[in-house]
Amino acid sequence: MAVSKRSLIIDNGSYECRVGWNNSKKPDLRFRNVLTKPRKDRKKDCNQMADSSAAPATPVDELKANAEIQIGNDITNIEAVRAHLKSPFERNVITNWNHQEQIFDYVFSKMGFDGETSIEYPIVLTEALANPNPCRRQMSELLFECYGVPAVSYGIDALYSWQHHQQQQHKNIVDALIISFGYSTTHVIPVLGGKMQLQHVRRLNVGGFHINNYLFRLMQMKYPVHLNAISTRIEKLVHEHCHIAQDYKEELMKWAQLDYYETHVMKIQLPYNQVTATNALLTAEQKQEKRRELALRLLDIKNRREREKMQEDEDYLQVLRKLRQLYDQQKLQKFERALQQQQIANLEELDKLVGTITARIKRVKDRATAQPKPSKQQDKLDRLPKPPEGVPQAQWLADLREKRDQLQQRKLARQQQRQEQAKRHTHAAQERMRIISTLARSEKRRKANGGDEEDDGFGMNDNDWDVYKRINRYNDDSDSDAENEQMLEYEKILQHYDASFDDGTNNAAMQALIAAENYQLHFGVEAIRVPEILFQPSMIGCTEAGLAELIAFVLKLFTGEEQQRLVDHVYLTGSCAQFRGLKERLTKEMLELRPFQSSFAIYESSEPMLGAWLGACLQANGKRFSETLTTRQLYHEHGGEYFKEHSASNFFYPTPKD
């Protein structure tokens, strides 16, 4: 088969899809591998009405808008539809093939194949490690049968990235321990002699998705009132501000210290509507005018909606009356068909519906012509006291302010008395205790023979009760209800007539400061706590071993000489490989698990996100590319599960037949 000089490279990741030609230096198309279907309103079109001279009466058609599927970069506001995003992947395996077909339609349309019946270029496509045969069969069927692809080459993204790393190092490195960080899983892949040791590959079911979700849960518990603001910033916080601690416990101890926290915490200011000085100092007339304008706008919106609804009712009523005319003209066959199309049971229901709509239209018209009722707010304003005749408003307000100040001073004096009585050495407290102790010394006189307490005659004289007045003389600390009501009345009048009045609770500057602090997110210990789940999955309730234990387990599956060959080239790739401190943390872990004075080396991918796509381009540009292609002929001969193996592919194991 003659192979085209151009090939289409598709790195079909569960988080991001990257598409481009093999002769490009970077992908031509990158997008989130998700889709959504926005909801649209369904409206009734009442313009088509029954025509008595034509055949049957035309029903009121319901126009069901076909909501357009939005995919990848075409999603206008991904945050608004985040809860409705759909993915073709279940973890790292494709399970929803309808979604995958829609994503391929989007890919081929963006790459210039819109309108063509088939794709004439071979495709290099990434797939999951140990991809199940049924998934590959569905993918081959989709590509060969639906899109007419001439050939396809399947490969593993981590191995493609490894090939790109070798090309950059200008070395033919045949032994390596590849750690691939994905969106849903993390794999430890040993490679010996240039061949993947599939039987010793191990997977950790923790990836970028779990890190994002864990941070969202932490911030959700910390700031439950800012859920929308948190959800829009999670990925940015993870990508730009999270890092892996070299010693997690030591870092936690640092964050427990207040000085360290204040120095290193990142405060994110959320948007909020600040009360400006102009709004705070509006006069009573200006505030009332603003309220009136707002009420008029709301009333205008309400009237416009009522007019639109009434127009729809009138159009529908005209349709129903034409149906009634069919019955009056004894065109019963057409009448029955029209009733069925309108989903009306019989003539009685038709008449009832006509009456209901007519009454509704009449109510709307009567309400439009009726005199507007005074608002409750206006009634409250009208009931407010006004300055007496002949007294200037300024003088009246000054008198009210003076009376309020007098009440306030009396309340403060009583409050100070309560505070003084709480102290033991004040004059009021000492006098009260003296009276109580005097009563206690003289109250116990007992009978000599019985031991019962003798009645001392207290209370027989009305003057005896004056002692309680003397005790409570310094304890008159209750504010009367009348004074409190009078205080509230004064404050309500002053707030309405005097824009500069401040009762101590309307400090605009203080309110603005409090509002700003309430709209802040503090991002501190979460920066190291979130990515730590790669090494301690138990933090999110996962019972699997962490990354360091997983590496140690994989190495124990090999001999000592093979272990050394593997650790001489530990390669990190994938999106989570971009975390700051990952290489240093793995270096510390490797020092602990490797023998004393043994050597190892850890290499990071120069392109953690694009390494797989660039490695696939290298294969497509290679001289033996045709040997890696599964052609349409091979697909028809061997079935959809079959594919050609190569250095970056899975191993082909045919499904056993029953």
Disulfide bonds with the S-S distance in Angstrom:
none
